[in-house]
Amino acid sequence: LDFGADVNEGLSLDGGLALESGDGEYLPIVKVAPTYPRRAAQRGIEGYVVVEFTVSTLGTVINPTVIESDPPSVFDSAAINAASKFKYKPKMVNGTPVEVPGVRNIIRFELDKSR
C-alpha cells in the first residue's frame, strides 16, 4: 500500500513538471460581465447566449458569433460585446502560441433578485 502511495505522488509530480514545459491549454484571464440591456431588465427578462469564437495567439477573442440564444436576439449584441473583451492566456504547443478555433462560452443574463 505504501508503494502505491509513492507511485501516486510520483505521477502528480510528473503532472506538475509537464505544466512547466511551456505547453498548455488556453486559460481565461479576463471575463467581462455583459451589460444587461435596460429594456430587458425593466421587463424582467432573463436568458442566455452561447457565443463561439477563436482565441488568438495573443489571447484575444476573434470573430465572436452567436450560436444559440434564449430568448432569441434579446441579449445577442450584449453577449458579443462582452465576449469580444475576454482575454485568455494563449494555448501553447511546443512553446509557441497557437490559435484555438471553436471555443464556446455561455453568457447568462440573470437579474439580481435580492432587491
C-alpha positions in Angstrom: 0.0 0.0 0.0 2.8 2.4 0.8 4.4 1.7 -2.5 1.1 2.6 -4.2 1.1 6.0 -2.5 4.7 6.6 -3.7 3.6 5.8 -7.2 0.7 8.3 -7.0 2.9 11.0 -5.6 5.4 10.4 -8.5 2.5 10.8 -11.0 1.3 14.1 -9.6 4.8 15.4 -9.5 5.3 14.4 -13.2 2.0 16.3 -14.0 3.4 19.4 -12.3 6.6 19.1 -14.3 4.7 18.7 -17.6 2.9 22.0 -16.9 6.2 23.8 -16.7 7.3 22.7 -20.1 5.9 25.8 -21.8 2.9 23.9 -23.3 -0.6 24.4 -22.0 -4.2 24.9 -22.7 -5.7 28.4 -23.2 -7.0 29.8 -19.9 -9.3 32.7 -19.3 -7.6 35.7 -17.7 -10.3 38.4 -18.0 -14.0 37.7 -18.4 -16.0 40.9 -18.7 -19.6 40.8 -17.4 -22.1 41.8 -20.1 -24.1 45.0 -19.9 -27.7 44.0 -19.2 -29.9 45.5 -21.8 -32.1 48.1 -20.0 -35.3 47.2 -21.7 -34.8 43.5 -20.8 -34.1 44.4 -17.2 -37.2 46.6 -17.0 -39.3 43.8 -18.3 -37.7 41.2 -16.0 -36.5 39.2 -19.0 -33.7 36.7 -18.3 -31.8 34.4 -20.7 -28.6 33.2 -22.0 -26.4 33.4 -25.1 -23.9 30.8 -26.4 -21.1 32.5 -28.3 -18.4 30.8 -30.3 -15.1 32.4 -31.2 -11.4 31.9 -31.9 -8.8 32.6 -29.2 -5.9 34.2 -31.0 -2.2 33.6 -30.5 -2.3 36.9 -28.4 -5.1 35.5 -26.2 -7.7 37.9 -27.7 -11.1 36.9 -29.0 -11.6 36.8 -32.8 -14.9 36.9 -34.5 -17.4 36.0 -31.7 -20.7 34.8 -33.2 -24.0 33.8 -31.5 -24.6 30.0 -31.8 -27.7 29.9 -29.6 -29.8 32.4 -27.6 -32.9 32.3 -25.5 -34.9 34.4 -25.8 -33.7 34.9 -29.4 -31.8 38.1 -30.2 -32.6 39.9 -26.9 -29.1 39.6 -25.5 -27.1 38.8 -28.6 -25.3 42.2 -29.0 -24.6 42.5 -25.3 -23.1 39.0 -25.3 -20.9 39.7 -28.4 -19.7 42.9 -26.9 -18.7 41.2 -23.6 -17.1 38.2 -25.3 -15.0 40.4 -27.6 -13.4 41.9 -24.4 -12.4 38.5 -23.0 -8.7 37.8 -22.6 -7.0 34.4 -22.5 -3.6 33.0 -21.8 -3.0 31.6 -25.3 -2.7 27.9 -25.9 1.0 26.8 -26.2 2.2 24.0 -28.3 6.0 23.3 -28.2 6.4 26.7 -26.6 4.6 28.6 -29.4 1.2 30.2 -29.1 -1.5 28.8 -31.4 -5.0 29.9 -32.3 -7.8 27.9 -30.8 -11.0 28.0 -33.0 -14.4 26.9 -32.0 -14.3 28.0 -28.3 -17.8 28.2 -26.9 -18.9 30.2 -23.9 -22.3 30.5 -22.3 -23.1 34.0 -21.1 -26.1 34.1 -18.7 -28.3 37.1 -18.1 -29.9 36.8 -14.7 -31.4 39.6 -12.7 -30.4 40.2 -9.1 -33.5 39.0 -7.1 -32.2 40.2 -3.8 -33.5 43.8 -4.3 
